[in-house]
Amino acid sequence: MNEMIHAIQNIFFIQSASLISIFIGIILLSYLLEDLAIITAASLSAQDVITPTMGLLAAFIGIASGDLGLYFLGRLSTRFRLLRYKTLTNTHLRYIRKKLQSNPMLNLFIIRFIPGLRTVGFTLSGVFHIRISTFFISVMSATAVWTAIVFPSVFFLGSSSWVKTSEHQWLLIPIMTMVLFATNRLARKKISKELT
């Protein structure tokens, strides 16, 4: 079984073209599920498929470009009159606008760590014309903190001798993804209870 895993790795991962496709794949994966992209990059780094620098860089580029994409999507959406009218008249959106504009750096930093708020918060930052420099600094700082917590944890776990010698080392990715998913669910429930 172990020989078969090594043969598959040699087929897919040895050539430099494959390294570029892995790099791009991690970036694209981060657009769907950021945590899974970080875990995958760290696991592949721990298995010596890619370097830790390459894995970390791919995850970070994917997350950062996705966040900026949400911001500019919000900016672009303000060209629609109906949406502009809703943002000015809706009481919930006015409250969010007030919060985001009162202390955007801190609020955007916090949004990164609250499950379920990232997409809405970052898109509304574009809708409410939060300064791009403020958005970028805050979001990149939060992304760096989050990535610096998750990536090394998975990398060091995956680098441990008992995981590396196991023929089930590939299970690290789904197990760590489920752990982060469960943690995010618990955090979301706790936050929603505190808000109600």
C-alpha positions as MATLAB code, in Angstrom:
seq = 'MNEMIHAIQNIFFIQSASLISIFIGIILLSYLLEDLAIITAASLSAQDVITPTMGLLAAFIGIASGDLGLYFLGRLSTRFRLLRYKTLTNTHLRYIRKKLQSNPMLNLFIIRFIPGLRTVGFTLSGVFHIRISTFFISVMSATAVWTAIVFPSVFFLGSSSWVKTSEHQWLLIPIMTMVLFATNRLARKKISKELT';
ca = [
       0.000    0.000    0.000;
       2.830    2.387    0.934;
       4.558    1.670   -2.398;
       1.368    2.514   -4.270;
       1.102    5.885   -2.483;
       4.713    6.724   -3.403;
       4.099    5.703   -7.023;
       1.060    8.007   -7.238;
       3.041   10.864   -5.682;
       5.857   10.335   -8.187;
       3.453   10.379  -11.121;
       1.636   13.535  -10.085;
       4.042   15.603   -8.050;
       7.610   15.227   -9.254;
       7.535   17.389  -12.382;
       7.844   21.170  -12.041;
       4.656   21.623  -14.090;
       2.873   19.643  -11.406;
       4.227   21.992   -8.728;
       2.743   24.940  -10.591;
      -0.589   23.132  -10.927;
      -0.558   22.322   -7.186;
       0.196   25.980   -6.413;
      -2.692   27.142   -8.616;
      -4.931   24.374   -7.244;
      -4.396   25.573   -3.663;
      -5.239   29.136   -4.712;
      -8.440   27.978   -6.440;
      -9.357   25.748   -3.494;
      -9.087   28.741   -1.161;
     -11.891   30.449   -3.115;
     -14.194   27.600   -2.096;
     -12.972   26.709    1.407;
     -10.138   28.694    2.936;
      -9.495   26.356    5.850;
      -9.348   23.333    3.559;
      -6.822   25.150    1.342;
      -4.581   25.933    4.330;
      -4.839   22.352    5.630;
      -4.138   20.893    2.184;
      -1.119   23.165    1.673;
       0.261   22.280    5.108;
      -0.335   18.547    4.594;
       1.354   18.539    1.191;
       4.267   20.466    2.726;
       4.542   17.979    5.579;
       4.672   15.132    3.034;
       7.468   16.956    1.139;
       5.311   17.257   -1.979;
       5.805   21.044   -1.965;
       7.915   23.307    0.202;
       6.277   24.939    3.243;
       7.022   28.374    1.744;
       5.252   27.443   -1.484;
       2.252   26.002    0.353;
       1.937   28.963    2.693;
       2.321   31.440   -0.163;
      -0.324   29.701   -2.282;
      -2.835   29.640    0.585;
      -2.143   33.263    1.465;
      -2.421   34.481   -2.150;
      -5.684   32.596   -2.581;
      -7.233   33.951    0.592;
      -6.028   37.520   -0.008;
      -7.191   37.623   -3.628;
     -10.553   36.124   -2.644;
     -11.062   38.774    0.029;
     -10.141   41.553   -2.386;
     -12.494   40.001   -4.937;
     -15.372   40.225   -2.435;
     -14.509   43.862   -1.712;
     -14.472   44.816   -5.404;
     -17.647   42.828   -6.022;
     -19.301   45.009   -3.369;
     -17.836   48.124   -4.967;
     -19.147   47.075   -8.369;
     -22.609   46.310   -7.024;
     -23.124   49.949   -5.981;
     -23.695   50.759   -9.652;
     -27.169   49.268   -9.286;
     -29.679   51.842   -8.031;
     -31.889   49.357   -6.201;
     -28.969   48.101   -4.144;
     -27.827   51.648   -3.327;
     -31.367   52.470   -2.204;
     -31.515   49.335    0.001;
     -28.199   50.149    1.680;
     -29.429   53.644    2.518;
     -32.889   52.674    3.777;
     -32.537   49.223    5.355;
     -32.112   49.588    9.137;
     -29.908   46.496    9.506;
     -27.598   47.613    6.714;
     -27.443   51.134    8.167;
     -26.385   49.618   11.505;
     -23.694   47.524    9.809;
     -22.549   50.557    7.826;
     -22.236   52.588   11.016;
     -20.217   49.813   12.696;
     -17.917   49.317    9.720;
     -17.307   53.026    9.268;
     -16.840   53.835   12.965;
     -13.810   51.561   13.414;
     -13.194   49.727   10.143;
      -9.716   48.411   10.971;
     -10.799   46.602   14.151;
     -14.185   45.454   12.849;
     -12.756   44.003    9.642;
     -10.038   42.243   11.626;
     -12.659   40.660   13.898;
     -14.919   39.662   10.983;
     -12.160   37.370    9.683;
     -12.504   35.179   12.785;
     -16.318   35.016   12.969;
     -17.646   32.156   10.847;
     -20.257   33.191    8.311;
     -19.531   36.925    8.420;
     -16.538   37.105    6.105;
     -18.391   37.040    2.776;
     -21.056   39.497    3.869;
     -18.713   41.794    5.817;
     -16.066   42.031    3.125;
     -18.611   42.560    0.352;
     -20.392   45.259    2.373;
     -17.038   46.955    2.928;
     -16.945   47.531   -0.815;
     -20.580   48.602   -0.883;
     -19.959   51.138    1.897;
     -16.743   52.401    0.260;
     -14.407   51.585    3.137;
     -10.967   52.840    2.086;
      -9.126   50.117    0.175;
      -5.921   50.700    2.163;
      -7.781   50.240    5.467;
      -9.529   47.141    4.154;
      -6.327   45.647    2.765;
      -4.204   46.206    5.895;
      -6.870   44.913    8.264;
      -7.810   41.838    6.247;
      -4.210   40.903    5.404;
      -3.224   41.203    9.074;
      -6.091   38.952   10.141;
      -5.319   36.491    7.332;
      -1.667   36.370    8.390;
      -2.665   35.639   11.999;
      -5.162   32.919   11.027;
      -2.784   31.272    8.556;
       0.055   31.449   11.099;
      -2.112   29.505   13.552;
      -3.562   26.816   11.262;
      -0.687   26.117    8.827;
       2.081   25.360   11.373;
      -0.293   23.284   13.509;
      -1.177   21.004   10.604;
       2.385   21.033    9.242;
       3.977   19.930   12.523;
       1.294   17.307   13.086;
       1.796   15.999    9.547;
       5.596   16.075    9.963;
       5.526   13.919   13.073;
       7.118   10.532   12.540;
       4.013    8.521   13.488;
       1.947   10.330   10.828;
       4.666   10.213    8.160;
       5.191    6.476    8.591;
       1.481    5.713    8.560;
      -0.077    4.509    5.330;
      -3.151    6.542    6.307;
      -1.353    9.897    6.354;
      -3.773   11.206    3.721;
      -6.513   11.133    6.404;
      -4.909   14.206    8.011;
      -6.625   16.534    5.510;
     -10.234   15.388    6.061;
      -9.773   14.973    9.830;
      -8.289   18.454   10.328;
     -10.945   19.947    8.034;
     -13.689   18.348   10.159;
     -12.022   19.636   13.351;
     -11.931   23.216   11.998;
     -15.492   22.890   10.669;
     -16.734   21.722   14.087;
     -14.829   24.525   15.814;
     -16.365   27.094   13.444;
     -19.860   25.715   14.075;
     -19.409   25.931   17.836;
     -18.076   29.473   17.526;
     -21.007   30.485   15.307;
     -23.548   29.057   17.789;
     -21.869   30.795   20.710;
     -21.768   34.130   18.897;
     -25.405   33.886   17.782;
     -26.469   33.100   21.383;
     -24.584   36.148   22.653;
     -26.158   38.374   20.002;
     -29.723   37.257   20.844;
];
